[in-house]
Amino acid sequence: MRITIRVRPGAGRTAVGGEHDGALLVRVSARAVDGKATEAALAAVAGAFGVRRSAVTLVTGATSRTKVVEVDGGTDALLGDLLGR
């Protein structure tokens, strides 16, 4: 499944949940330097969906806070729960 995520780097702790302009909000403690925040966000999404990191692929947005990712094994029900719906 393809989902849009909104990354907030430099957070106090890593968390996945909530919604920002229709995108899944992903807070990561890593700073936005050398792709560290992106990698941390992909790992956090994998953990939230209960899949391996290799099951989450960045589609677009490598240098943007808004990214599109492909989650192999994600479900609409779990996405709805994470978005708070």
C-alpha positions in Angstrom: 0.0 0.0 0.0 1.2 3.5 -0.7 0.9 6.1 2.0 1.9 9.7 2.4 3.9 10.5 5.5 4.9 13.9 7.0 8.3 13.7 8.9 9.1 15.9 11.8 12.8 15.6 12.5 14.4 16.5 15.8 11.5 15.4 18.0 12.1 14.4 21.6 11.2 10.8 20.8 10.3 8.7 17.8 6.5 8.2 17.3 4.1 7.3 14.5 0.5 8.5 14.7 -1.8 11.4 14.0 -2.5 13.3 10.8 -1.1 16.4 9.2 -2.9 17.6 6.0 -4.0 14.0 5.3 -0.6 12.5 5.8 0.5 10.1 8.5 2.6 12.0 11.0 6.0 10.5 11.8 8.1 12.2 14.5 11.8 11.1 14.7 14.6 12.2 17.0 17.2 12.1 14.2 18.1 15.4 12.6 17.6 16.1 8.9 21.2 15.6 8.0 22.6 13.2 5.4 19.3 11.4 5.2 19.3 10.3 8.8 15.8 11.6 9.5 14.4 9.8 6.4 16.0 6.5 7.3 14.7 6.9 10.9 11.2 7.7 9.5 11.2 4.6 7.3 12.3 2.4 10.2 9.5 3.9 12.4 6.9 3.3 9.8 8.1 -0.3 9.5 7.8 -0.8 13.2 4.3 0.8 13.4 3.1 -1.6 10.7 4.8 -4.6 12.2 6.9 -5.3 9.1 10.6 -5.5 8.4 12.4 -2.3 7.4 13.0 -3.9 3.9 9.3 -3.9 3.4 9.1 -0.1 3.4 10.3 1.7 0.3 10.7 5.4 -0.3 8.8 6.3 -3.5 9.2 10.1 -3.5 10.4 12.9 -1.3 14.0 12.0 -0.3 14.8 15.6 0.7 11.2 16.7 1.6 9.4 16.5 4.8 6.4 15.0 2.9 7.2 11.6 1.5 5.4 8.8 -0.3 6.3 5.3 0.9 5.3 1.8 -0.2 4.5 -0.5 2.7 4.5 -4.2 1.7 2.1 -5.8 4.2 0.4 -2.7 5.5 -3.4 -2.8 6.0 -6.0 -0.1 5.6 -7.3 -0.9 9.1 -4.0 -0.3 10.8 -3.4 2.9 8.8 -6.8 4.2 10.0 -5.8 3.4 13.6 -2.5 5.3 13.2 -4.2 8.3 11.6 -6.7 8.3 14.5 -9.8 7.6 12.5 
